[in-house]
């Protein structure tokens, strides 16, 4: 499975729609997208994980790294996720205390 990424401005933030698998092979693509957005001055990001089928520790590391990157610019990185298997990963790792996790893009904006 490959990784699909699309970005769009919405409500003063940048939404990154992610689909497929975020693993050791595809996570660099997500990292590059986040770095490019921050380098372009986009500091308020919403990462939509609704079409993600798999997320491993490398993917979690990219999301945490992205959060740190935007926070250095007083920005934010919120997640959109309703899939229980992914939410369980965030709960087990304690990342529900680190990320704002929303049920849809509208509530994240």
Phi, psi and omega in degrees: 000138180263178179247131175249139181225130172226147178234149177204147174282142176202123176058036179080004178236170176249123179265129175250109178271126183243136178223150178098220184245133174252103181222191184301333182274326186257342183303324178302328178295318177293318179300314180299321179296314180296315180299316180298318179296315180295317178299332179272004177092012177268103187252355179242102187246147171237118179259114182269111184259013187298333181257013179278130182261340182206140179218122178249186184296329177296317178297319177299318179298322178295318179295316178296317178299320177295320178298315178299319182296314181288328180293333177294344178249021183057034179259192181216154174224110179254157179245148170246119183201127174237358182284121185300322182295327176281319178300324178298320178298316179295323179292313183299322182275356181079008183282353174292340177273347183261318183258146165278121181245124185244157180280342179203167183297319183302317180285337178285333182275000000 
